[in-house]
Amino acid sequence: MADINEKVMKMVEEELKRDPSINTKDLFQKAVRLDKSIGELSARQFNALYPLQVKRRLAPRRTRAATATQARRRTADRAAVRNVLLQFAMAIADAEDTADVIEVIGNVDKYVDQVVAAAGGR
């Protein structure tokens, strides 16, 4: 593995703090000016060794509990949406004639509201 140049790492961190949208090519060019040996790296290697590491360090930490809660919420939302859609399908299946089918389909907004609520919307 290539040795990390702390001056380059510090420059990359300062540049990313100043302008998070700066592209890797510009950072690479600045890094080569600081350390000519950086030019031996491919753009991909440079990105993995410097910008990517800085971005990971600067990114807000996500806790395992928050990640697990989001996964449970998605699973619950999916199940709730599925239940609403099944209710809609059963209402259509229970319709005895064309007029009943039209009435169920005419009330589709009620089911849409339930799906939106189940998916976490308002």
C-alpha angles and dihedrals in degrees: 000000000000119000115253115239106217093204090056091045091051092048091050091049093049092047093049091048090050095044116010090185095059110128126239093243092062092046090048092053091050091047092052089054089055096043122013092202089068086072088071089067122086116240088254093052091047091050092050094048100043124009095034093050092048092048091051091051093048096045116103113259118252115208123223090238092056091048092048091048091052091050092050091047092051090049091048092046091050092050092048093050090047090053092052091050091049090051089053092049091048091050089054091046091050092053109115099201143005092275091057091049090051090049092051092047090046088059093053090118089067089057092044089054090051092049092050091049091047091050091054099262127121 
